[in-house]
Amino acid sequence: MFASRLFPSRISLFITLTLLATEFAAHVIGKEYEVSCKDGVGDTTLFTSTIKALLPGDVLLLGPCNYQFEENYMIGWSSSWSPTGGLNEVINEPDRDKFGGSEGVLIKGTGEDPAQTVLKTVIQSFRVNVIFENLTIDGKQSTENVYYTDYDQTIVFRNCVLISGNLSTAYIKAAVWSLSGRLTFIDSEIINDSTSAAEADMGVWVYAYSDDAANKMNLMRSSIDNFPIGLFGGGWAPDTQKSIQVHKTMLWSNTVECCVDYTCDKTGAEMCENKSCPLEGQTVNTPVGKSTIAMNKSVDLLGDYGRPIRQTYLPLRISFPKVQTGGYTFTYKLLSAHPALPTHTGKQYHPGNAAPQYFQFDSTATLSNKKKKQLRIGFDRSVIDSNFDNPENIKAFFSYNGKVWKKKPLLMKKRRAEGVRIYQVRLPKLRRLKSLIAFGEI
């Protein structure tokens, strides 16, 4: 499936707008494409043709400018029946038939912050796993939900801003309406830009299920702003509390912070009937003191979520020698080998012969930064080794921010824990875990 993609062809450089295929070293799944800007405007035609052509592991980098799409444009998929009986489909997404359940793409703005890369559109039923990063999704000009899905994909918004407009004619008047799949917001904002309460009812609409569907909706270090109801978690209760995870997320600027049941008044506006969200009673997986998340117990927020799998766990264990303030730790394996691995001792490292082994960690727990109290992570050696040609050449690289790698790789020791042979790495002194670890070989 991937043999023809090992040596991507060069793509011509255009004067005003550029589509770049970054040629990684051999064995790497995925290419990088960049849509740049001219005079503060992005080429939406080039954007559309590129997003449709993305394959597993690909990265679409968007230059810092405004992308003004035509009226009724959306990123994703929609369908409707024509008056003559035919099916009309609008497809502005990758070909999902070319993706496996755990494969996906990265779409990322290259500006300093989300405000510099603005997509003036909405996202509807994106049917491929994806990370949207460092973007503003500005839906003010649309009457649709700024994000909607009823497909079992896993979607992460990282460092993004989602802005909704007038939703008075929408079926559910929510900025984010998530019927299915897994949805995660990290360091992101959801903002109501409508002019009256009648134009938008909720920031996020999601329904909680039994705990076998843990982490269906996840919010960390994020905010929902200026809605009559900030978060609607239908059926969210102590026995389903793992289904929706809300940590260090601001809801206070909404009239009602959180609601688990609502009704409609005579005008059709939603009114909260039950505000008993289990926000205060959520179970943390990183408690105070010496704490460990056991092997294969960290939910992969970007893992396959389709039935009957529901949960995918990462082959790793996290040992916290001293947690000062308890919190929750999110983990996920990146879909793409981005950013590219560094050189070390004059040798270029690459991500192996199969799926890139890039792991993102985010936690709201406060850690001790004293010497010998550093966090340790153990990775299942059999899983890591299976993705490389020569395990003896493997190194582990570390990044605080996901942008720049530390010059030296992490010290990696072979150990055994919980009956599993592991590569154990000790991280630099950290007060909070917000880091990327990636494995590579020469």
Secondary structure, DSSP 4 states (H G I P E B T S, - for coil): --GGGSSPPP-PPPSSS----B-PPTT----EEEE-EETTEE-HHHHHHHHHH--TT-EEEE-SSEEEPPTT-EEEEEEEE-TTSPEEEEEES--GGG--TT-EEEEEE-SSSGGGSEEESEEE---SEEEEES-EEEETT-SS-SEEE-S--EEEEES-EEEE---TTSSS-EEEEE-SSEEEEES-EEEE--SSGGG--EEEEEE---GGGTTSEEEES-EEES-SEEEEEET--GGGGGGEEEES-B-TTSSEEEESEEEE-TTS-EEEEE----STTPPPSB-SEEEEE-TT-EEBTTS---TTT---EESEEEEEEEEEE-B-EEEEE-SS--SPP-EETTEE-B--SSS--EEEEEE--EE--STT---EEEEEHHHHHTTSS-GGG-EEEEESSSSS--SSPBPEEEEEETTEEEEEEEPPP-SS-EEEEEEEB-
